[in-house]
Amino acid sequence: MLPTSISTRVAAAFGAVLALGVMLLAGGLVLARAIQSENVVVGQLTTLLQMENRQDQLQRRLRLGVGEVTRLAEQGRPVKPAQWRHVGSALAGFHRGNAHLSPGLPVSADLRAFADARTRAEARFAELSLQLLRDAHEQPAAIPAHMPAFLSALRTLESSRSSLRGALVDRIDVEVRGSSRTLATNLARVLIGAGVVLALLLACMVWLRRRVIRPIAAIAERVRQLSRGEDAWARVPGASRRDELGDLARGIGEYRSAVEERQRAERRAEFLAHHDMLTGLPNRLLFEERLTQELARVRRTGERVAVFAIDLDDFKSINDRFGHAGGDEALRAAAQLLSASVRASDLVARLGGDEFAIIQVGGEQPDAAEALVRRILRACEATAGDTVPVQMSIGVAMSGVEQAGEELYNLADMAMYRAKAEGRHTARFFDDHFKEEVRLRWRLSRDLEGAAERGELYLVFQPIADADTLEVIGQEVLLRWAHPELGEIPPDRFIPLAEASGRIDAIGLWMADHAMAAASRWPDDMTLALNLSAIQFRQPALGHELLALARRHKVAPTRLEFEVTESATLLDNRRQPVLTVLRTLQHHGARIVMDDFGTGYSSLGNLRDFRFDKLKIDRSFVTTMLNHAPSGSIVRSIAALGASLGIPIVAEGVEEEAQLLQLREWAVPQVQGFLVGRPSREALHCADPAALACARPASPEWVARR
């Protein structure tokens, strides 16, 4: 059986109240009609009694008039006309005022008999009064004969009138008492009905208050609490009811659950929008917002904010050794280490990859920043025995007056790269000297634009020679910049600026164009080696553009060597586009050379994935190989690797005869360095005369190797 709804119960209750009200109204109408009917009877009886009183007055007036006229007539005295008119008027009035009971008047038979007797007595009295008046006018002597009958009729009339009055009074009393009893009875019934209606209304009100109004008020208060976010997990009252309020309560509960779910999703989305999923740290967006807020605050307070740019050292090697899971573990460990080192008011953020940042507020600067650096480095040293040790390079910059957040972080980032360049696992502060360097970098970056068109860039060539004969077999083209005000700018200063600004694409093609123009005038067996920047490989058409320049200058692709580094940017993150360009060049006969071999962490992996035509041993190994056993072992191993793979080896940085002799002993076929020849604007076609003294005659083995 389905439960009765609130609306049905309310309708039934108020229908009953309405029915009782209608019945009460009908009873009131019946009571009013009965009272009106009885009032009509009492009114008629009262009117009859009043008429009897008036008729009695008319009777006395007539009796007095008749007595006066007959007395004057018996005395023989004349009767004045006014007296005749007065007594005639009294007689006429007595006749008109004769009252009769209405046939429909509900009176007893006795009362009607008294009324009939009074009527007859009035008629007899009026008749005798008229006879006496006639006697007084015509024969006064007959008055004594008729007077006794007149007086007898008068007594009879007064007796019958008195009886009628008593009967009327008694009847009126009976009617009034009956009407009072009826009124009291009906009034009691009406009051009882009204009490029942009021009791039913009260019961309905109590029921409505307890079962409807109070639950609705509780639900409304719960809704207000939910809107204010108070007591979100409290139960919505009335959810167990099986009526409309129960449906409403359950609906609100479901709505609350949906709202809470949406709020959780929004909080989750808000958290993910401002935090790193791997480490749980704030991300770049939250870092930038907080940095903007802190810089606005310190403008008012005069404090200083320290920004830390932090980069994990050797993170690529961690990924190579332990995989991405190990890399993720290292990032989480770094996040925990940094979070444990800072104060609660500081902010640690992961900006992306292995880049972290810290906003340090409060404390005396730079003392507070130096103390934090020491805590971080000590914490890093404590991880030395871990499976995945954490090492960091740190750059720190202090906020200045009206300094933007991006500029402040860039200064810290430059200090961090200085720390990496100076040995890693250390920290550097951006100071005044550093500011001068930054200003110089900004100036050089600005002046580099259009330097080629202004004739400030020029090419130099450094020879590559056969290790045994020191015969020059090729030239490596190098770029130089003669600044009109600052003089010669080292390549390691302006090449990174060109890469950072994106000008390296145009400069690289300009360099290749002029170098091939020079190579077109060389002997056909002399090679040209060009260095390619990792940034240049962002251009998919790089290989075709270089080959087009070679065709324009009529330089055979087989004479071209393109040197690339084994950095992660080149052959890891963008491996496939880079390999596509290299294979395009290699397919047309150009040779691909791995530069600075041995300095990266995936040298052997790169040899596996791509067939290089030549390897160049980094100058850092060659320079120290005579007095540093590990460097010597590396050079010897690379030479043996090249021989086993059939790949020619070039040793860079050969500056001493002892180095040349050792390289010959290890069967390194080609050398390059100041001993062979310094870079010059004109390509040298033979080795430095001082170096030629070290050359040995060609042997059959050398000839075979050539």
ZITA-V681975 format. One record per residue. N is the residue number from 1. RES is the residue in three letters. OMEGA is omega in radians with two decimals (999 if undefined). Layout:
# ZITA-V681975
N&RES&OMEGA / N&RES&OMEGA
This chain:
# ZITA-V681975
1&MET&-3.11 / 2&LEU&3.12 / 3&PRO&3.12 / 4&THR&-3.09 / 5&SER&3.12 / 6&ILE&-3.11 / 7&SER&3.12 / 8&THR&-3.14 / 9&ARG&3.11 / 10&VAL&3.12 / 11&ALA&3.13 / 12&ALA&-3.13 / 13&ALA&-3.12 / 14&PHE&3.00 / 15&GLY&3.09 / 16&ALA&3.11 / 17&VAL&3.13 / 18&LEU&3.13 / 19&ALA&3.10 / 20&LEU&3.10 / 21&GLY&3.11 / 22&VAL&3.11 / 23&MET&3.11 / 24&LEU&3.10 / 25&LEU&3.11 / 26&ALA&3.09 / 27&GLY&3.10 / 28&GLY&3.12 / 29&LEU&3.11 / 30&VAL&3.12 / 31&LEU&-3.14 / 32&ALA&-3.14 / 33&ARG&3.12 / 34&ALA&3.12 / 35&ILE&3.13 / 36&GLN&-3.13 / 37&SER&-3.14 / 38&GLU&3.08 / 39&ASN&3.10 / 40&VAL&-3.13 / 41&VAL&3.14 / 42&VAL&3.13 / 43&GLY&3.13 / 44&GLN&3.13 / 45&LEU&3.13 / 46&THR&3.10 / 47&THR&3.13 / 48&LEU&3.12 / 49&LEU&3.10 / 50&GLN&3.10 / 51&MET&3.11 / 52&GLU&3.12 / 53&ASN&3.13 / 54&ARG&3.13 / 55&GLN&3.10 / 56&ASP&3.10 / 57&GLN&3.10 / 58&LEU&-3.14 / 59&GLN&3.14 / 60&ARG&3.11 / 61&ARG&3.13 / 62&LEU&-3.12 / 63&ARG&-3.14 / 64&LEU&3.14 / 65&GLY&3.13 / 66&VAL&-3.13 / 67&GLY&-3.12 / 68&GLU&-3.10 / 69&VAL&-3.12 / 70&THR&3.12 / 71&ARG&3.13 / 72&LEU&-3.12 / 73&ALA&-3.14 / 74&GLU&3.13 / 75&GLN&3.11 / 76&GLY&-3.13 / 77&ARG&-3.10 / 78&PRO&3.09 / 79&VAL&-3.10 / 80&LYS&3.12 / 81&PRO&-3.14 / 82&ALA&3.13 / 83&GLN&3.07 / 84&TRP&3.14 / 85&ARG&-3.10 / 86&HIS&-3.12 / 87&VAL&3.08 / 88&GLY&3.10 / 89&SER&3.13 / 90&ALA&3.12 / 91&LEU&-3.14 / 92&ALA&3.13 / 93&GLY&3.12 / 94&PHE&3.10 / 95&HIS&-3.09 / 96&ARG&-3.06 / 97&GLY&-3.13 / 98&ASN&-3.07 / 99&ALA&3.12 / 100&HIS&3.08 / 101&LEU&3.08 / 102&SER&-3.12 / 103&PRO&-3.10 / 104&GLY&-3.09 / 105&LEU&-3.09 / 106&PRO&3.13 / 107&VAL&-3.11 / 108&SER&3.14 / 109&ALA&3.13 / 110&ASP&-3.14 / 111&LEU&3.12 / 112&ARG&3.10 / 113&ALA&3.08 / 114&PHE&-3.13 / 115&ALA&3.13 / 116&ASP&3.13 / 117&ALA&3.11 / 118&ARG&3.13 / 119&THR&3.14 / 120&ARG&-3.13 / 121&ALA&3.12 / 122&GLU&-3.14 / 123&ALA&3.13 / 124&ARG&-3.13 / 125&PHE&3.13 / 126&ALA&-3.13 / 127&GLU&-3.11 / 128&LEU&3.10 / 129&SER&3.12 / 130&LEU&3.13 / 131&GLN&3.13 / 132&LEU&3.13 / 133&LEU&3.11 / 134&ARG&3.12 / 135&ASP&-3.11 / 136&ALA&-3.10 / 137&HIS&-2.99 / 138&GLU&-3.08 / 139&GLN&-3.13 / 140&PRO&-3.09 / 141&ALA&-3.12 / 142&ALA&-3.08 / 143&ILE&-3.12 / 144&PRO&-3.12 / 145&ALA&-3.10 / 146&HIS&-3.06 / 147&MET&-3.13 / 148&PRO&3.11 / 149&ALA&3.13 / 150&PHE&-3.12 / 151&LEU&3.09 / 152&SER&3.11 / 153&ALA&3.12 / 154&LEU&-3.14 / 155&ARG&3.13 / 156&THR&-3.14 / 157&LEU&-3.13 / 158&GLU&3.12 / 159&SER&-3.13 / 160&SER&3.14 / 161&ARG&3.13 / 162&SER&3.11 / 163&SER&-3.14 / 164&LEU&3.13 / 165&ARG&3.13 / 166&GLY&3.13 / 167&ALA&3.12 / 168&LEU&3.13 / 169&VAL&3.12 / 170&ASP&-3.13 / 171&ARG&3.11 / 172&ILE&3.13 / 173&ASP&3.12 / 174&VAL&-3.12 / 175&GLU&-3.13 / 176&VAL&3.12 / 177&ARG&3.10 / 178&GLY&3.12 / 179&SER&3.13 / 180&SER&3.12 / 181&ARG&3.12 / 182&THR&3.13 / 183&LEU&3.14 / 184&ALA&-3.14 / 185&THR&-3.12 / 186&ASN&3.11 / 187&LEU&3.09 / 188&ALA&3.10 / 189&ARG&3.13 / 190&VAL&3.14 / 191&LEU&3.10 / 192&ILE&3.10 / 193&GLY&3.11 / 194&ALA&3.10 / 195&GLY&3.10 / 196&VAL&3.13 / 197&VAL&3.13 / 198&LEU&3.11 / 199&ALA&3.11 / 200&LEU&3.08 / 201&LEU&3.12 / 202&LEU&3.11 / 203&ALA&3.10 / 204&CYS&3.13 / 205&MET&3.11 / 206&VAL&3.13 / 207&TRP&3.11 / 208&LEU&-3.13 / 209&ARG&-3.07 / 210&ARG&-2.99 / 211&ARG&-3.09 / 212&VAL&-3.00 / 213&ILE&-3.12 / 214&ARG&3.06 / 215&PRO&3.12 / 216&ILE&3.10 / 217&ALA&3.11 / 218&ALA&3.11 / 219&ILE&3.12 / 220&ALA&3.10 / 221&GLU&3.11 / 222&ARG&3.10 / 223&VAL&3.10 / 224&ARG&3.09 / 225&GLN&3.12 / 226&LEU&-3.14 / 227&SER&3.10 / 228&ARG&-3.14 / 229&GLY&-3.11 / 230&GLU&3.01 / 231&ASP&-2.99 / 232&ALA&-3.04 / 233&TRP&3.12 / 234&ALA&-3.11 / 235&ARG&3.07 / 236&VAL&-3.09 / 237&PRO&3.08 / 238&GLY&-3.08 / 239&ALA&-3.12 / 240&SER&-3.13 / 241&ARG&-3.12 / 242&ARG&3.12 / 243&ASP&-3.08 / 244&GLU&3.12 / 245&LEU&3.05 / 246&GLY&3.07 / 247&ASP&3.12 / 248&LEU&-3.13 / 249&ALA&3.12 / 250&ARG&3.09 / 251&GLY&3.11 / 252&ILE&3.09 / 253&GLY&3.10 / 254&GLU&3.09 / 255&TYR&3.10 / 256&ARG&3.13 / 257&SER&3.12 / 258&ALA&3.12 / 259&VAL&3.13 / 260&GLU&3.11 / 261&GLU&3.11 / 262&ARG&3.12 / 263&GLN&3.07 / 264&ARG&3.12 / 265&ALA&3.12 / 266&GLU&3.10 / 267&ARG&3.10 / 268&ARG&3.12 / 269&ALA&3.10 / 270&GLU&3.13 / 271&PHE&-3.12 / 272&LEU&3.13 / 273&ALA&-3.07 / 274&HIS&-3.10 / 275&HIS&3.11 / 276&ASP&-3.06 / 277&MET&-3.06 / 278&LEU&-3.03 / 279&THR&-3.06 / 280&GLY&3.14 / 281&LEU&2.98 / 282&PRO&3.13 / 283&ASN&-3.07 / 284&ARG&-3.11 / 285&LEU&3.14 / 286&LEU&3.10 / 287&PHE&-3.12 / 288&GLU&3.12 / 289&GLU&-3.13 / 290&ARG&-3.14 / 291&LEU&3.09 / 292&THR&3.13 / 293&GLN&-3.10 / 294&GLU&3.12 / 295&LEU&3.07 / 296&ALA&-3.14 / 297&ARG&-3.07 / 298&VAL&3.04 / 299&ARG&3.13 / 300&ARG&-3.03 / 301&THR&-3.11 / 302&GLY&3.10 / 303&GLU&3.10 / 304&ARG&3.10 / 305&VAL&3.08 / 306&ALA&3.10 / 307&VAL&-3.14 / 308&PHE&2.96 / 309&ALA&-3.00 / 310&ILE&3.14 / 311&ASP&3.10 / 312&LEU&3.09 / 313&ASP&3.05 / 314&ASP&-3.12 / 315&PHE&3.13 / 316&LYS&3.12 / 317&SER&3.08 / 318&ILE&3.09 / 319&ASN&-3.13 / 320&ASP&-3.07 / 321&ARG&-3.01 / 322&PHE&-3.11 / 323&GLY&-3.10 / 324&HIS&3.10 / 325&ALA&3.08 / 326&GLY&3.08 / 327&GLY&3.10 / 328&ASP&3.12 / 329&GLU&3.10 / 330&ALA&3.12 / 331&LEU&3.11 / 332&ARG&3.11 / 333&ALA&3.11 / 334&ALA&3.13 / 335&ALA&3.12 / 336&GLN&3.14 / 337&LEU&-3.13 / 338&LEU&-3.13 / 339&SER&3.13 / 340&ALA&-3.07 / 341&SER&-3.04 / 342&VAL&3.04 / 343&ARG&-3.09 / 344&ALA&-3.11 / 345&SER&-3.14 / 346&ASP&-3.14 / 347&LEU&3.04 / 348&VAL&-3.10 / 349&ALA&2.97 / 350&ARG&-3.05 / 351&LEU&-3.12 / 352&GLY&3.14 / 353&GLY&3.10 / 354&ASP&-3.13 / 355&GLU&3.07 / 356&PHE&3.11 / 357&ALA&3.12 / 358&ILE&2.96 / 359&ILE&-3.13 / 360&GLN&-3.13 / 361&VAL&3.12 / 362&GLY&3.13 / 363&GLY&3.10 / 364&GLU&-3.13 / 365&GLN&0.17 / 366&PRO&-3.07 / 367&ASP&-3.12 / 368&ALA&3.13 / 369&ALA&3.12 / 370&GLU&3.11 / 371&ALA&3.12 / 372&LEU&3.09 / 373&VAL&-3.14 / 374&ARG&3.13 / 375&ARG&-3.12 / 376&ILE&-3.10 / 377&LEU&3.08 / 378&ARG&3.11 / 379&ALA&3.09 / 380&CYS&3.14 / 381&GLU&3.13 / 382&ALA&3.13 / 383&THR&-3.06 / 384&ALA&-3.13 / 385&GLY&-3.14 / 386&ASP&3.10 / 387&THR&3.09 / 388&VAL&-3.13 / 389&PRO&-3.12 / 390&VAL&3.07 / 391&GLN&-3.03 / 392&MET&2.91 / 393&SER&-2.97 / 394&ILE&3.00 / 395&GLY&-3.06 / 396&VAL&3.07 / 397&ALA&3.13 / 398&MET&-3.13 / 399&SER&3.07 / 400&GLY&-3.12 / 401&VAL&3.09 / 402&GLU&-3.12 / 403&GLN&3.13 / 404&ALA&-3.11 / 405&GLY&-3.13 / 406&GLU&3.13 / 407&GLU&-3.13 / 408&LEU&3.13 / 409&TYR&3.11 / 410&ASN&3.10 / 411&LEU&3.09 / 412&ALA&3.13 / 413&ASP&3.10 / 414&MET&3.08 / 415&ALA&3.11 / 416&MET&3.11 / 417&TYR&3.04 / 418&ARG&3.09 / 419&ALA&3.10 / 420&LYS&-3.11 / 421&ALA&-3.07 / 422&GLU&2.98 / 423&GLY&3.13 / 424&ARG&-3.09 / 425&HIS&3.12 / 426&THR&-3.11 / 427&ALA&3.08 / 428&ARG&3.10 / 429&PHE&3.06 / 430&PHE&-3.08 / 431&ASP&-3.10 / 432&ASP&3.09 / 433&HIS&3.12 / 434&PHE&3.12 / 435&LYS&3.11 / 436&GLU&3.10 / 437&GLU&3.13 / 438&VAL&3.10 / 439&ARG&3.12 / 440&LEU&3.12 / 441&ARG&3.12 / 442&TRP&3.13 / 443&ARG&3.14 / 444&LEU&3.13 / 445&SER&3.12 / 446&ARG&-3.09 / 447&ASP&-3.12 / 448&LEU&3.11 / 449&GLU&-3.14 / 450&GLY&-3.13 / 451&ALA&3.14 / 452&ALA&-3.14 / 453&GLU&3.13 / 454&ARG&3.12 / 455&GLY&-3.14 / 456&GLU&3.10 / 457&LEU&3.08 / 458&TYR&-3.07 / 459&LEU&2.97 / 460&VAL&-3.07 / 461&PHE&3.07 / 462&GLN&-3.05 / 463&PRO&3.00 / 464&ILE&-3.00 / 465&ALA&3.00 / 466&ASP&-3.04 / 467&ALA&-3.09 / 468&ASP&-3.04 / 469&THR&-3.04 / 470&LEU&3.03 / 471&GLU&3.14 / 472&VAL&-3.11 / 473&ILE&-3.14 / 474&GLY&-3.14 / 475&GLN&3.00 / 476&GLU&-3.12 / 477&VAL&-3.13 / 478&LEU&-3.08 / 479&LEU&3.10 / 480&ARG&-3.14 / 481&TRP&3.07 / 482&ALA&-3.11 / 483&HIS&-3.07 / 484&PRO&-3.12 / 485&GLU&-3.06 / 486&LEU&3.12 / 487&GLY&-3.09 / 488&GLU&3.12 / 489&ILE&-3.13 / 490&PRO&3.14 / 491&PRO&-3.12 / 492&ASP&3.05 / 493&ARG&-3.02 / 494&PHE&3.12 / 495&ILE&3.07 / 496&PRO&3.09 / 497&LEU&3.11 / 498&ALA&3.12 / 499&GLU&-3.11 / 500&ALA&-3.11 / 501&SER&-3.11 / 502&GLY&3.14 / 503&ARG&-3.09 / 504&ILE&3.14 / 505&ASP&-3.13 / 506&ALA&-3.13 / 507&ILE&3.14 / 508&GLY&3.12 / 509&LEU&3.08 / 510&TRP&3.13 / 511&MET&3.13 / 512&ALA&-3.13 / 513&ASP&-3.11 / 514&HIS&3.12 / 515&ALA&3.12 / 516&MET&3.06 / 517&ALA&3.09 / 518&ALA&-3.11 / 519&ALA&3.13 / 520&SER&3.12 / 521&ARG&-3.12 / 522&TRP&3.01 / 523&PRO&-3.05 / 524&ASP&-3.11 / 525&ASP&-3.14 / 526&MET&-3.08 / 527&THR&3.08 / 528&LEU&3.14 / 529&ALA&3.11 / 530&LEU&3.08 / 531&ASN&3.09 / 532&LEU&3.09 / 533&SER&3.10 / 534&ALA&-3.11 / 535&ILE&-3.10 / 536&GLN&-3.09 / 537&PHE&3.02 / 538&ARG&3.12 / 539&GLN&-3.09 / 540&PRO&-3.08 / 541&ALA&-3.08 / 542&LEU&-3.10 / 543&GLY&-3.12 / 544&HIS&3.12 / 545&GLU&3.12 / 546&LEU&3.12 / 547&LEU&3.10 / 548&ALA&3.08 / 549&LEU&3.12 / 550&ALA&3.12 / 551&ARG&-3.12 / 552&ARG&-3.13 / 553&HIS&3.10 / 554&LYS&3.04 / 555&VAL&-3.11 / 556&ALA&3.11 / 557&PRO&-3.13 / 558&THR&3.11 / 559&ARG&-3.04 / 560&LEU&3.01 / 561&GLU&-3.14 / 562&PHE&-3.08 / 563&GLU&3.11 / 564&VAL&3.08 / 565&THR&-3.13 / 566&GLU&-3.13 / 567&SER&-3.13 / 568&ALA&3.14 / 569&THR&-3.06 / 570&LEU&-2.97 / 571&LEU&3.09 / 572&ASP&-3.07 / 573&ASN&-3.13 / 574&ARG&-3.00 / 575&ARG&-2.99 / 576&GLN&3.09 / 577&PRO&3.13 / 578&VAL&-3.13 / 579&LEU&3.12 / 580&THR&3.12 / 581&VAL&-3.12 / 582&LEU&-3.14 / 583&ARG&3.08 / 584&THR&3.12 / 585&LEU&-3.11 / 586&GLN&-3.13 / 587&HIS&-3.14 / 588&HIS&3.02 / 589&GLY&3.13 / 590&ALA&3.12 / 591&ARG&3.13 / 592&ILE&-3.06 / 593&VAL&3.03 / 594&MET&-3.10 / 595&ASP&3.09 / 596&ASP&-3.09 / 597&PHE&3.11 / 598&GLY&-3.12 / 599&THR&-3.13 / 600&GLY&-3.07 / 601&TYR&-3.12 / 602&SER&-3.09 / 603&SER&-3.10 / 604&LEU&3.09 / 605&GLY&3.11 / 606&ASN&3.08 / 607&LEU&3.11 / 608&ARG&-3.04 / 609&ASP&-3.09 / 610&PHE&-3.13 / 611&ARG&3.09 / 612&PHE&-3.12 / 613&ASP&-3.13 / 614&LYS&3.07 / 615&LEU&3.09 / 616&LYS&3.12 / 617&ILE&-3.09 / 618&ASP&-3.08 / 619&ARG&-3.13 / 620&SER&3.10 / 621&PHE&-3.10 / 622&VAL&-3.09 / 623&THR&-3.04 / 624&THR&-2.98 / 625&MET&-3.10 / 626&LEU&-3.10 / 627&ASN&3.11 / 628&HIS&-3.01 / 629&ALA&3.14 / 630&PRO&3.12 / 631&SER&3.11 / 632&GLY&3.12 / 633&SER&3.14 / 634&ILE&-3.13 / 635&VAL&-3.13 / 636&ARG&-3.14 / 637&SER&3.12 / 638&ILE&3.11 / 639&ALA&3.13 / 640&ALA&3.11 / 641&LEU&3.14 / 642&GLY&3.14 / 643&ALA&-3.11 / 644&SER&3.13 / 645&LEU&-3.10 / 646&GLY&-3.13 / 647&ILE&3.12 / 648&PRO&-3.13 / 649&ILE&3.07 / 650&VAL&3.09 / 651&ALA&3.12 / 652&GLU&3.01 / 653&GLY&3.11 / 654&VAL&-3.09 / 655&GLU&-3.09 / 656&GLU&3.13 / 657&GLU&-3.13 / 658&ALA&3.09 / 659&GLN&-3.14 / 660&LEU&-3.13 / 661&LEU&3.14 / 662&GLN&3.13 / 663&LEU&3.07 / 664&ARG&-3.13 / 665&GLU&3.13 / 666&TRP&3.04 / 667&ALA&3.00 / 668&VAL&-2.95 / 669&PRO&-3.03 / 670&GLN&-3.12 / 671&VAL&3.13 / 672&GLN&-3.14 / 673&GLY&-3.09 / 674&PHE&3.11 / 675&LEU&3.13 / 676&VAL&-3.12 / 677&GLY&3.11 / 678&ARG&3.10 / 679&PRO&3.14 / 680&SER&-3.11 / 681&ARG&3.12 / 682&GLU&-3.12 / 683&ALA&3.09 / 684&LEU&-3.12 / 685&HIS&3.04 / 686&CYS&-3.08 / 687&ALA&3.09 / 688&ASP&-3.10 / 689&PRO&3.13 / 690&ALA&3.14 / 691&ALA&-3.11 / 692&LEU&3.11 / 693&ALA&3.14 / 694&CYS&-3.09 / 695&ALA&3.09 / 696&ARG&-3.10 / 697&PRO&3.13 / 698&ALA&3.11 / 699&SER&3.11 / 700&PRO&3.14 / 701&GLU&3.14 / 702&TRP&3.12 / 703&VAL&3.14 / 704&ALA&-3.13 / 705&ARG&3.11 / 706&ARG&999
